Amino acid sequence: MSRLYLRFYLTLLVCLVLFALAGTLVMHRAGGPVSQASEALARVVQNALPPADAPLAEQQAAVTRLVSGLSANVSLLRADGTPIATIGMPLRLRHAAEHGGPSPAWVIRLPDGRCLLASVPIGFGHPAHVLLLALVALALLVALAAYPIVRRITRRLERLEAGVTALGTGNLGARVAVEGHDEVARLAERFNDAAARIESLVGAQRSLLAHASHELRTPLARIRMAVELMKDAAEPRRKAGLERDVAELDALIDEILLSSRLDAIATPATTEAIDLLALLAEECAQYPDTTLEGEAAVIAGDGRLLRRLIRNLLDNAQKHGQAPTTVRLHTTPSEAVIRVSDAGSGVPSSDRERVFEPFYRPAGAVSTRGSGLGLALVRKIARHHGGDARCLESGTGASAFLVTLPIRLTS
């Protein structure tokens, strides 16, 4: 059972049942069951009355003495229901009262077969029924009174769960209302404090990252200018190496800024209808030994970010795989699927999830080309659009990168 409030509720009802059983056991231990008390009362009443075959006047007098001072209608009946003695209005058994006459509120059957009826309760008429009705009534009252209390407590826990879920999905501004002064309220306060600290720390980290990346632009521009000024005096090989290093540093700064920007916003800032097949064709045309297969798919998204996603996938195949590279696009009723594979040795199964971590390089990797953020950005952009990115086995020993994007057109 997954609902916490139902667990609380059923626990309370089980405790009530155990209480009833314990009460019944104590009652038996402390003097016998109620039914025995009823039998004892019937024996006492019979001993106080004349025998069943005594004259009617004697039985009438005995009944009058027995109920002296009691303001009630009382009747003494034979086993067949015929009256023997009556005080006040005659009473009849319930099955006979349906055909006329009032029914009694209390009936006791004497051991000799006679019945003593009264219009007011005198002893235990039906002890088992009374006990059962009392327990049922008690259970209903407790159930009705406990449900709103239990539900109120667990509803606050459900709101706290929703806040934790929102925080886990990236909504750092998620907070929950603090209600009451109990443990749940204190837990809500601790959650709000922790969420505020996390938001502050992540905000400071993003701000530092963005400012550091911007500050790196200035020395990078000076290095580029120095390279241009020394182009006549420098050796061509050294100059080419410097230009390549500057280009890699520039790409790294650009990708750091993009990663920081994706962390700061939950959804694409601009959304438009994108012809995904056309976008793939434009990017694949810039890479040698790359073929494209697929069907038309139009999705809603940021064209600039989606272009970066495709370009990073192709760059990864060119730098870390082997030609040829194959790109396939197919659609389902709900999503478009991009599959990029090459003829390389593939990614080990233990690294297929870690390759999407920033700056991760497999153990023993020889190639150091690339910024280390390419695949991390692929996954971030895909999830930014409501999709995802995975690394799978292609079936030929190599690996394939699979990107799913929801087909959600703009209105």
N, C-alpha and C positions, 0 to 999 in steps of 0.2 A: 504494500500500500504506500503510495508515494506522497500523499497529501498529509502534511504534518498535523493540520487541525483535526483530521479524521482519526489520527493516532491518539491525540489528546482526548478526543471525544469518546472513543471506544475504551480507552484506558479508564476514564471516569465511570463509564457504564459497567465495565468489568469489576471495578472496585465496589460499585453499588450491589452487584450480584453477590460478590463475596461477603459483603456486609450482611445481606439478607440470609445467606447460608449460615454465617457465623451466628446471627441472631437466633435462627431456628435451632441450631445445635445447642446454644446456651439455654434456650427455653426448654428443650428436652432434658438437659442435664439438671436444670434447676427445679424440676417438679413435674415432669411429664408433659406431654403435648396437650394442646387446648382441647382436642377431641376427648381425652380422658377426663378432663375437667367437666365437660358436658355430660359424659356418662355418669360421673359421680353426682352431679346435680340431679339428673333424672332419678338416680337411686334414692337420693335424699327426699325428693318430692314424693316418690312412691311410698317411702316409709312413713311419711307424714299423712298420707291419705289412707282411707279404709281400703280393704281388698276390692278387687274389681266386681265381685259378686255381692257386695254389701248393699243394703237398701239405698235407694236414690236419695232419700232425705238425709241419711248419714253422710253420704258423699257430698251432698250439697253443703251441709254444715261444715264439713272438713275443708272444702274449697274456700268457703267464706272466711274461716279462720286463717287459712294459708295466705290469702291475699288481703287480709285486713289492713286498712290504711293505704292501700294502693289504689289510686284513681285510674282504673283501667277496666276494659271489658275482658272478661276471662271466661273460657269455656273448657269443660272437661268432656272429651269424646271417647266413645268406645273404639275398638280397632276398626270397626266397619264404618266409622264416621258419625254414628248416631249420638246425640247429646246425652250426657249424664247429668251434668250440673252446669249452670250458667249464672254469671254475674254481669249485669248490664246487658248490652246488646249481644245476642248470640253470634259467635264466630264460627266459621267453617274453614276446612282445609282449602288450600289454594286451588286445587283442581276442582273442588266442589263450589268454591266461591264464584267461579266463572258463571255459574247458573243462578246466582243470587246470593246476597249477603256479603258483608265485608270480609276481606282476607286478613289474617292475623299478621302482626309484626314479629311475633316470636312463637316458635313451636318447639315443644320438647316431647319426645316419645319415651314413655315410661317402659321399663323392662317387661311389664305384663301386657303391653300392647296398647294401653290407653294413651291419649294425647292430651296435653295441656296447652291451650292456646291463649295468648294475651295480645291486646292491642298495643302494648308497649314492650320493648325489649327487657327481658328479665335476666337471661343467661346467655350462653353461647348457642345460638340457633344452628348456624352452619360455620363452624370455626375454620375449616379448610378454605371455604369460599371467601370468608372475611379476610383471612390472611393473604390469600392470593390477590384479592382486589386491592388490599392495602399496599402490597408490594408493587403491583402494576401502577397504581396511582402515584406511588412514591417515585418509581422509575420515570414515569411520564413527566412529573414535575421537575425532577432533577435534569432530565434530558432537555426540556424546554428552557430551563433557567441556565444550563451550562453552555448550550450551543452558542449564543451570542457572545458570551465571555471568551470561550475558546477561539471562536472565529475572529474576534477583535485582535487577540494576541497574534495569531498566525497571519492575519492580513498585514500587520506591520512587518512581519518577517518576509512576506512576499514582496512588499514594497522595497525592503532592504535588498532582497535578492535582485529585483529589477535594477536597483541602483548599481549593485556590483556588476551586473551584466553590462549595463551601459558604460561603466568605467572600463571594463575589460575590452569592449569593442572600440575604444578610443575616445569616447566622450569624457574628457577630463573634467568638464564642468558638472558632471552628474553629482547630485546631492539627494539626500532623503530627508523627509520631515521627521523631526524629533517629537514623538508623542509620548506623554506620560513621564514617569520617574523610575521605572523599573529597569531590569537588565536589558530588555530590548531597546529602550530609549538610550541607555548608555552605550549599547553597541552601535546604534545609529549615530551618536555623537562621535564615537571613535572612527567610524567609517568616514564621516564628513571631514574630520581632522586629517585622516590619512589621505583622502582624495585631494584635499587642499594642498597638502605637502607634495604629493605626486605632481599635481598640476604646476605648482611653483617650480619644482625641480626640472620637470620636462620643459617648461617654458624658458627657464634659464639656460638649459642645454641647447635648445633650439636657437635662442637669441645669440648665445656664444658661437654656435656653429655658423650661423648666418653672418655675423659680424666678422668672424675670422676668415670666412671665405671671401667676403668683400675686401677685407684688408689685404688678402693675398693678391688681389688684382693689381695693386699698385707696384709691388716689386716685380710681378710678372710682366707688366708693361715695360718697366725699365730694362729687364733682361732682354725682352724682345727688341727693344730699341738698340741696346748694345750689340746684339747679334747683327742687326741691319748695318750698324756703323762699322763693324769690323769685317764685313763681308769681303772686302777686297784684300785685307791682310791675313785673314784666317785661312787655315787649310780647309779645303772643301769637305773633307770627311768630318773634321771637328765641327765645322759650321752646321753640317747636316745633322750631326748628333745633338747639338744644342737646340736646333730648330725642332727636332723630334721630341726632346725633353720638354721644351716649352709647350708644344702642342699637347703632350700627355698631361702636363700640369694644368693647362687651361681646361682640358676635358674633365679632369678630376674635380676641379673647382666647380665647373658647371654641373656635374652630377651630384656633388655634395649639396649645392644650392637647391637643385631640383628635389633631392631626397628630403631636405629640410622643409621645403614648401609642401610636399605631399604629406608630411607628418602633421603640418599645421592645419590642413583643410581636410574635411571628411569626404567631400564629393567634388567632382570636377567644377572649376570655376566657370567654365564656358562649356555648353553642351550643344551639339549640332548633329544632324544626320550624317553619318560617315559611311561611304561605300568602302567596306573593308577590303574587298577584292581588288579594287582599283588602288587603294593605298599599298597593299602588298605588292602589286605589280610594279608600282613606282620604285619601291625600295629594292625589290629583287633585281631590277634592271641595273642597279649600281654594283652588284656583286657578281663576280665571275663564277661559272659552274653552279649556278643556282637556278632551279626550275620551280615553277609555280603551278599547282593544280588546285582546282576548287570551283565553287559555285558562288554566285553573288550573295552578299549578305550586307544588309544596311543596319547599323546600330547607332545608338545615341551615345556621344562621348566627346572628349576633347581631342580634336584631330592632331594637335601638336604632340600631346602625350602618347597617343596611340602610335604615331610615327616613331617616336623615341623607343617605344616598346618593341616594335618590329625591327628597328635598326639594331638595338642591343642584342636581340636574338640572332640576327644574321652575323653581327660582329663576333659573337661568341662562337658560332659555328665555324667562321673563317679562321679565328685565332686559335681555337682549342680543338677543332675537329679536323676532318679531312674531306676533301671534295669527292663527289659532288654533294651539294646541299639541296635538300628537297623540302619545299614548303607546301603544305596542303591546308585548304580551308573547306570545312563542311559545316552544315548547320543542322540543328535540331529545332523542334518547335519553340524552344525557350532560349537557346544560346547558339553563339557562333564559336567554333573550335578551330584554333590555329595550331598546326603541328609542324615543328621544324626538326628535321633529322639530317644527319650527315653520315659519312662512311667511316668515322673514327672508331676508336676502341671503346668509347662510351664512358660513362661515369659509374664508378663502383656503387653498388646498392647502398653501402653505408654512407656515401657522400651525396646521394640524390636529393636529400633535403637540405644539407648544409651548404650546397652550392649557391643557395639563395641568400646566405648570410653575407653582410657587407665585408669585403676584404678577405673573404675566406679563400684559401688556396689548398687543394688536396696535398697530402703528404707526398713528398718526392716529385712534385710538379716541377718541370724544367722551365716551362714558359712563364715569364713574368709580364707578358704583354697584357694591357688593359688596366683599368683603374681599380678593379675589384668591386665595383658597384653596379656593373651592368645587369647581372641577373637579379640582384636585389631590387633594382629599379623596375625590372620587368614584373616581378611579383607585386611590388607596391602599386604600380600603375594599373595592373589587372584588378587588384582588390579595390583600388580607388574607383574603378568602374563597376564594382559589384561582382567581379569574376575572380579567377585565381590562376596560378601558374604552378606546374608540376614537372618533374623530371621522371620519365618512365623508360622502361626497357622497350626498344623498338621491335623486338622479335628476331633480329639478326645479330644480336650481340652488342650492337651500338645502343646509344641512348637517344631519346627524342624528348623535346621540350613541348609541353602541351599547355596552351593558354585558352581558357574559356572566358567568353564575354557575353553577358546577357543581351538578348535582342529586346531592346526597350526603346522604341522610337519616341522622339520628341512630339509633344502635342502641337 
